[in-house]
Amino acid sequence: MAQHPPVIIGAGIGGLTLARCLLKRGLPTVLYEKMPLRPRHGYGITLHASSYRPLLDVLEMDEVAFKRHVAVDGMGAINPKALVHPNTIEPSSFRAHRGKLEDLLRKGLNIQYEHALGKIEQAPDGHPILHFHNNQKLKTNYVIGADGIHSNTRKSTSPTTTELKILPYIAFNGKRRVPRTLFDKLYAPAMIDTNVLETKQNDILLNISINERTPNDPISMLWIYSRPSRGPTDPLYKPNRPLSGATDIPEAFYQEINTLERKNLKQPFKDIFDAEKMSTDRVLHWLMRSLLVSKQDLLNLASKGVFLIGDAAHAQPIIGGQGANAAMRDGVELAGCIYEEGSAGVSKWCEGRYESWVRGVEDGERVIVEMHEDSVGVYSIDG
């Protein structure tokens, strides 16, 4: 088998960031992505300057042009006063459309779609041999797993099983296209200078955000309903559901929506958190998961030419976490390490980054608790 350029498994934010940063330094890579090339990830995420500013030189864009290109409405403004507790929001933070961000990052990259990793074996010389489900296999000097919390790179190579931690929260999110006339009447007055709104009823958090806003089309909106689990008899808490169960929405959810104190809901919360309307939305059941691979496991994998970044190594819960920002920082910093020291420097880089990964996971788990306390507020959603 012929030697290949460095391989990245997963063409999400972390993998794309890493590949673009390496390409800028004259080091081309090949990314293998299990999904086909099609529009996806059409939702907003919060980006912070510490994550996106290091990318501006790589993308050869200034900050204004970058925001104009990827922000949900061309600016991405977040008004801290529209959030119940805007602890993580800085003046430079903004709402980006994840799909547009990924489109921008993938320009010029070699991405092989519909290549699902099956397993990784070691060749006699110690280099990884990758086996894909389409029967293709290849040998590479090293492989970087950026394939998310359910990483096959990790599962097929780690000597120990890193268990996902399921946090005791229920969360549902839905997408809706709001006609412009209705948006202008009920939504726009509350969203003049922000793309995110939050409110609470006791320990229930209600979040509304703009996914995409263009001059003439209906507005793509996202809503999130979350609260702590009520215990083992909670009909909405299903920590052991299969991955395919994300679209199975129980009738009990819509019944619970009808118990909200609607007289205390202002617009646009009253319009969007309407059980009848929500039943026609594209609704998903989220599990709040976190994960942290041990340092020793990461170093053992690195000695075999297998490196993990982003959610594959240190996943934060979707609500309260900063996963997208953490993955971007991993990509930027690992690219610098590989350029300066080659793959031999990755173990040292991993050791240097590990404490920040631990803090990130711990912070995400702490924040989701604080978000849902009766007397305490909420942080930004999906960093």
ZALUMZA-42461 format. One record per residue (C-alpha): x negated, y negated, z; residue number from 1. Coordinates in steps of 0.001 Angstrom, whole numbers, plus 524288, in hexadecimal, padded with zeros to 5 digits. Layout:
<atoms>
{{X Y Z} NUM};
...
</atoms>
This chain:
<atoms>
{{80000 80000 80000} 1};
{{7FB3A 7F279 7FC90} 2};
{{7F896 7E848 806EF} 3};
{{802D2 7DD9D 807B8} 4};
{{802CB 7CF9D 80C96} 5};
{{806B9 7CDAA 81ACF} 6};
{{8149C 7D25D 81CC2} 7};
{{81F73 7CBA8 8244F} 8};
{{82BA5 7D36E 827AC} 9};
{{8377F 7CA80 8281B} 10};
{{83A66 7BE11 82086} 11};
{{8410C 7B66F 82B49} 12};
{{83C6B 7A98C 830EF} 13};
{{8306A 7AF26 837BD} 14};
{{82BA8 7B741 82C47} 15};
{{82E12 7AC72 82268} 16};
{{8272A 7A258 82ADA} 17};
{{81B5D 7AB2F 82C63} 18};
{{81AD2 7AE34 81DDA} 19};
{{81BE8 79FEF 819AD} 20};
{{8114E 79BD2 82336} 21};
{{8083C 7A68F 81E5E} 22};
{{80B1E 7A342 8102A} 23};
{{807AB 7950D 812D5} 24};
{{7FA6A 79A02 81788} 25};
{{7F878 7A21D 80B4E} 26};
{{7FC65 7AF17 81163} 27};
{{807D4 7B50F 809DA} 28};
{{81029 7BF70 81063} 29};
{{81B13 7C8A5 80C9E} 30};
{{827AC 7C861 81478} 31};
{{830AE 7D42F 814CA} 32};
{{83ED3 7D148 8180E} 33};
{{8493E 7DBB2 819E5} 34};
{{8546E 7D2F2 81573} 35};
{{85729 7CF1C 8074A} 36};
{{854CA 7C132 802C7} 37};
{{861BF 7BA5E 804A8} 38};
{{866AE 7AE50 80BCF} 39};
{{8675F 7B0F0 81A68} 40};
{{864AC 7AA73 82761} 41};
{{86DCF 79F4C 823CD} 42};
{{86E25 79971 83152} 43};
{{8678C 78EDB 83937} 44};
{{85C59 79049 842D9} 45};
{{855A1 78657 84B7A} 46};
{{84784 78366 847DA} 47};
{{83DE1 77C49 8508A} 48};
{{83254 7741E 84C18} 49};
{{82860 77D37 85258} 50};
{{82CE7 787B4 848CA} 51};
{{82F71 7808F 83C15} 52};
{{8254D 775A1 83BE7} 53};
{{819B5 77EF5 83A51} 54};
{{82079 783E2 82DF3} 55};
{{821A4 776B2 82743} 56};
{{813CC 776D6 821C8} 57};
{{815A8 784C8 81D24} 58};
{{8222E 780ED 8161B} 59};
{{81C30 7741D 81166} 60};
{{827E1 76C76 81666} 61};
{{829A9 76169 81FF3} 62};
{{83361 762A8 82B0F} 63};
{{83E0C 75ABD 82469} 64};
{{83D66 762FA 8180B} 65};
{{83D1D 76F88 81FF4} 66};
{{84950 76BEC 82782} 67};
{{85021 7674E 81B3C} 68};
{{84D4F 77483 8151E} 69};
{{85122 77DBC 82032} 70};
{{859E4 7764D 829C0} 71};
{{86814 77A78 82A39} 72};
{{86C4F 76D0A 82572} 73};
{{85F74 76731 820C9} 74};
{{85C1E 761AA 82E37} 75};
{{85FC6 76BE9 8385C} 76};
{{86254 76257 84366} 77};
{{864E1 767A7 8510A} 78};
{{86A71 75E3D 85B0B} 79};
{{8669F 7630E 86899} 80};
{{872DC 75CA1 86E11} 81};
{{87B12 7660C 865FB} 82};
{{87507 77178 86D51} 83};
{{878BA 77563 87B00} 84};
{{86A6D 7765A 87F29} 85};
{{860A9 772BE 87463} 86};
{{85482 7775F 87B71} 87};
{{84CF6 77C49 86F99} 88};
{{850CC 77196 86606} 89};
{{8469E 7675F 86266} 90};
{{84851 75B87 8597E} 91};
{{84151 762FA 84EA6} 92};
{{849C6 76F36 84FE5} 93};
{{85381 7716B 844F8} 94};
{{85D0A 77B46 83F55} 95};
{{857C4 7829B 83398} 96};
{{85F08 78BA0 82A56} 97};
{{857DD 79877 82C08} 98};
{{85A72 79CF6 81E20} 99};
{{854E9 79065 81870} 100};
{{8490F 7913E 8214E} 101};
{{84650 79F23 81CF8} 102};
{{84841 79B6A 80EA8} 103};
{{83E11 790C8 8104D} 104};
{{8346F 799AC 81741} 105};
{{8355C 7A4C1 80D5D} 106};
{{83122 79C82 801B8} 107};
{{824F4 7A231 7FB73} 108};
{{82504 7AE8D 803B0} 109};
{{82480 7BCA3 7FF24} 110};
{{83072 7C2DC 80582} 111};
{{83495 7D0BD 80281} 112};
{{84309 7D1DE 805A4} 113};
{{84A95 7DE4E 808B8} 114};
{{83E7B 7E461 80EBB} 115};
{{84277 7EA07 81BDB} 116};
{{83721 7EF0F 823F0} 117};
{{83891 7FD32 8280E} 118};
{{82C31 7FFFC 82FA2} 119};
{{81DE1 7FC89 830FB} 120};
{{81310 806A6 83174} 121};
{{8047E 80527 83346} 122};
{{7FB2B 808F8 82878} 123};
{{7EEB5 81066 82C0E} 124};
{{7E75E 8037B 82B8D} 125};
{{7F0FE 7FDA0 83558} 126};
{{7F823 7F4AC 82BF1} 127};
{{8070C 7F489 82BD3} 128};
{{80EA0 7FBE7 82166} 129};
{{81C6B 7F69D 81FB2} 130};
{{82786 7FF62 81B65} 131};
{{833D1 7F8D9 81624} 132};
{{84144 7FECC 814A6} 133};
{{84057 7FD70 805D7} 134};
{{8352B 80770 8063E} 135};
{{82ADA 7FD16 803A9} 136};
{{81EDB 7FD7B 80C41} 137};
{{812EB 7F4FC 80D26} 138};
{{80691 7F369 814EB} 139};
{{80262 7E656 81A64} 140};
{{7F7C0 7E10B 8232B} 141};
{{801EC 7DC50 82CD7} 142};
{{8107B 7D9FB 82DC2} 143};
{{817FC 7CF54 834DF} 144};
{{8256C 7D2D7 83A03} 145};
{{82E68 7C70F 83948} 146};
{{83A87 7CF72 837F9} 147};
{{84255 7CAED 8439D} 148};
{{8474A 7D07B 85046} 149};
{{84A59 7DDBE 84A1F} 150};
{{83CC8 7DE50 843EF} 151};
{{839AE 7EB02 83CEC} 152};
{{82B76 7E6CC 83D12} 153};
{{82BD0 7E75D 84BDC} 154};
{{83448 7F382 84CEC} 155};
{{82BED 7FB8A 843A3} 156};
{{81ED3 7F82E 849A7} 157};
{{82040 7F4EB 85815} 158};
{{81C60 80023 8611A} 159};
{{826F4 7FBF0 86AAB} 160};
{{834F6 7F7BB 86885} 161};
{{837BC 7E992 86BAF} 162};
{{845CE 7E90C 87043} 163};
{{84EA3 7DDF2 86C5A} 164};
{{85403 7D6BE 87816} 165};
{{8629B 7D431 876A4} 166};
{{8668D 7C856 87E99} 167};
{{873F6 7C835 8854F} 168};
{{87AA1 7BE56 87C76} 169};
{{884FA 7BF06 87204} 170};
{{883A1 7B68E 865FC} 171};
{{88B68 7B524 8597E} 172};
{{88887 7AC33 84E2F} 173};
{{89022 7A8DD 8421B} 174};
{{88ED8 7A13D 8357C} 175};
{{8996D 798AA 82FC0} 176};
{{89A44 78FA0 8241A} 177};
{{8A18E 78386 82870} 178};
{{8A83C 77B67 81DCB} 179};
{{8A259 76DED 81CD0} 180};
{{8AF0E 766E3 81FEB} 181};
{{8B093 76EBF 82C79} 182};
{{8A236 76CF7 82FD4} 183};
{{8A315 75E47 82DF4} 184};
{{8AF20 75DB5 83697} 185};
{{8ABAA 766C4 841E7} 186};
{{89D17 769AC 8416A} 187};
{{89600 75DD0 83C00} 188};
{{89A0E 75453 846E5} 189};
{{8934C 75D1D 850E8} 190};
{{887A1 7604D 84827} 191};
{{883B9 752DD 84338} 192};
{{875C0 7544D 847F7} 193};
{{87479 762C2 84AE4} 194};
{{87594 76FF8 8445F} 195};
{{87817 77760 85103} 196};
{{882A8 77609 85B5C} 197};
{{883CB 77D94 86810} 198};
{{88D75 77E57 8732E} 199};
{{890A2 787A2 87E44} 200};
{{89C53 78CF1 8857F} 201};
{{89745 79266 89257} 202};
{{88CD7 79C44 88E02} 203};
{{89196 79D04 87FE6} 204};
{{88919 795FE 87605} 205};
{{88EF9 790D4 8695F} 206};
{{885CC 78C88 85E90} 207};
{{888D2 78687 8514A} 208};
{{87E80 78361 84726} 209};
{{87D6F 77FD2 838DC} 210};
{{87733 78A16 83026} 211};
{{8773B 781E2 823D5} 212};
{{87D13 774C9 82042} 213};
{{87D00 76F7F 8126D} 214};
{{88412 7638B 80CF8} 215};
{{88F85 76A16 8062E} 216};
{{890E7 77839 80AAF} 217};
{{897E5 77DEA 8168A} 218};
{{88F5E 77DA0 822AB} 219};
{{88973 78A88 8271A} 220};
{{88B26 78B5E 835D8} 221};
{{88677 79504 8401C} 222};
{{88CDB 79767 84D40} 223};
{{887AB 79F2E 858DC} 224};
{{88F7A 7A41A 86478} 225};
{{88780 7A9C3 86FAC} 226};
{{88898 7ACE4 87E0A} 227};
{{88303 7B62A 88848} 228};
{{887ED 7C417 88887} 229};
{{892E5 7C67D 8923A} 230};
{{88D6E 7D3D2 895B7} 231};
{{88ED2 7E1E1 89101} 232};
{{89D58 7E06A 88E15} 233};
{{89B77 7D459 88583} 234};
{{8A1CC 7D812 87878} 235};
{{898D1 7CECA 87108} 236};
{{88BD7 7D344 876C8} 237};
{{886C2 7DE57 86E52} 238};
{{8780D 7DF46 870C6} 239};
{{876F4 7EC9D 86A4E} 240};
{{87DF7 7E997 85DB6} 241};
{{87702 7EDD9 85129} 242};
{{87111 7E3C5 84812} 243};
{{87C43 7E642 83EB6} 244};
{{885DE 7E25E 84961} 245};
{{882CA 7D3DC 84852} 246};
{{88EAC 7D1CB 83FA0} 247};
{{8980F 7D98B 84832} 248};
{{89F44 7CEA8 84F36} 249};
{{8A8FA 7D375 85978} 250};
{{8B66F 7CD7E 85A9A} 251};
{{8B2FD 7CA89 868CA} 252};
{{8A9DE 7BFDC 863E4} 253};
{{8B4D4 7B84F 85D4D} 254};
{{8BD65 7BA74 8692F} 255};
{{8B2B3 7B471 87189} 256};
{{8B1BF 7A8B5 86880} 257};
{{8C032 7A661 86B0C} 258};
{{8BD45 7A51E 8799A} 259};
{{8B49E 7991C 877A6} 260};
{{8B9EB 78CDF 87E11} 261};
{{8BD99 786A9 8712A} 262};
{{8C2D1 77A47 87764} 263};
{{8B4F1 77781 87BEB} 264};
{{8AED3 779FD 86E96} 265};
{{8ABE4 76E07 86672} 266};
{{8AA95 76E11 857C3} 267};
{{8A44B 77475 8509D} 268};
{{8A393 77F4B 85AED} 269};
{{8B250 78091 85B1C} 270};
{{8B2BE 782B1 84C74} 271};
{{8A789 78C37 84B31} 272};
{{8AA52 79466 8575C} 273};
{{8B7CF 79817 85290} 274};
{{8B9FD 7A6C9 85332} 275};
{{8C24B 7A746 846F0} 276};
{{8B844 79FDF 83EE1} 277};
{{8ACEF 7A769 844DD} 278};
{{8B315 7B44A 840C7} 279};
{{8B0BF 7B087 83285} 280};
{{8A2A8 7AC19 834BF} 281};
{{8969B 7B467 8325F} 282};
{{89472 7B888 84084} 283};
{{888E3 7BFEF 84639} 284};
{{886D3 7C5BE 853AD} 285};
{{8794F 7C23E 85897} 286};
{{87199 7C9CD 862AD} 287};
{{86881 7C182 86AD8} 288};
{{85BB0 7C8EC 869F4} 289};
{{84DBD 7C678 86DF9} 290};
{{8415B 7CE59 86C20} 291};
{{83322 7CD7B 8701A} 292};
{{828FD 7D727 86B52} 293};
{{81E69 7D96B 87573} 294};
{{8113C 7D32A 87326} 295};
{{80A9E 7E069 8737A} 296};
{{813A0 7E5C3 868F6} 297};
{{8111B 7D9E2 86074} 298};
{{80270 7DB6B 861F6} 299};
{{8032A 7E9FF 85F25} 300};
{{80AB6 7E73E 852B4} 301};
{{80138 7DC86 84ECC} 302};
{{7F5EB 7E621 84FF5} 303};
{{7FCDC 7EE33 84582} 304};
{{7FEFB 7E2A8 83C76} 305};
{{80D31 7E063 84053} 306};
{{8110A 7D2E5 8454E} 307};
{{81E53 7CE30 84A24} 308};
{{823A1 7C054 84A5B} 309};
{{83073 7B993 84D51} 310};
{{83C13 7C18E 851CF} 311};
{{834DF 7CE2A 84EAA} 312};
{{82C0B 7CB3A 85A52} 313};
{{8335B 7C1AD 8630F} 314};
{{841CE 7BF95 8607B} 315};
{{849D3 7B559 8678D} 316};
{{858B2 7B56B 86899} 317};
{{85FB4 7AE7A 85D7D} 318};
{{86699 7A569 866FE} 319};
{{85CF0 79E28 86F80} 320};
{{8511C 7A328 86833} 321};
{{84788 79CA1 85EFE} 322};
{{84500 7A835 85609} 323};
{{843F8 7A11A 8490A} 324};
{{83A77 79722 84E76} 325};
{{83247 7A1B3 854FD} 326};
{{83177 7A972 8484F} 327};
{{82D0E 79D6F 840BF} 328};
{{82277 79A80 84AB5} 329};
{{81DE0 7A899 84A1B} 330};
{{81CF3 7A7CB 83B52} 331};
{{8155D 79B0F 83B3F} 332};
{{80BD4 79F16 845DA} 333};
{{80987 7ACFA 8411A} 334};
{{80692 7A7D2 83379} 335};
{{7FC1E 79F06 83942} 336};
{{7F663 7AA62 840D3} 337};
{{7F5D8 7B35A 834F7} 338};
{{7EFB9 7A8B5 82CA1} 339};
{{7E54E 7A580 836B5} 340};
{{7E23B 7B2F5 83C27} 341};
{{7E8DD 7BD0E 8338C} 342};
{{7F0B5 7C834 83914} 343};
{{7E605 7CA98 8432C} 344};
{{7EA59 7BE6E 84A71} 345};
{{7F8A5 7C22A 84BD3} 346};
{{7F721 7C9B0 85890} 347};
{{7F100 7BDC9 85EF2} 348};
{{7FBAD 7B521 85924} 349};
{{8061E 7BE32 85E7F} 350};
{{80023 7BDCD 86C0C} 351};
{{7FFA9 7AF03 86B7D} 352};
{{80DDA 7ADE8 8673C} 353};
{{8137A 7B83A 87028} 354};
{{8163E 7AFDB 87C11} 355};
{{81DD9 7A635 873B9} 356};
{{825C0 7B199 86E50} 357};
{{828C3 7B615 87C23} 358};
{{82D01 7A856 87FEA} 359};
{{83567 7A73F 873CB} 360};
{{83CE2 7B3B8 876C5} 361};
{{83E40 7B024 8851E} 362};
{{842D5 7A271 881AE} 363};
{{84CFB 7A7A9 87834} 364};
{{8525E 7B0EC 88281} 365};
{{85290 7A60E 88CA0} 366};
{{858E6 79C1B 883B2} 367};
{{86450 7A4B8 87FCA} 368};
{{8676B 7A64B 88E41} 369};
{{866DD 797AC 89096} 370};
{{86F1E 79514 8848D} 371};
{{87A82 79CCC 889F5} 372};
{{87A33 798D0 89836} 373};
{{8869F 791C1 89C12} 374};
{{87FEF 7856D 8A0C9} 375};
{{8744A 78575 8979A} 376};
{{873F9 78201 88956} 377};
{{86F2A 7877F 87CC3} 378};
{{86346 78749 87431} 379};
{{86256 786DB 8658A} 380};
{{86671 79309 85E35} 381};
{{85CB1 79B53 85662} 382};
{{84FBF 79485 8563D} 383};
</atoms>
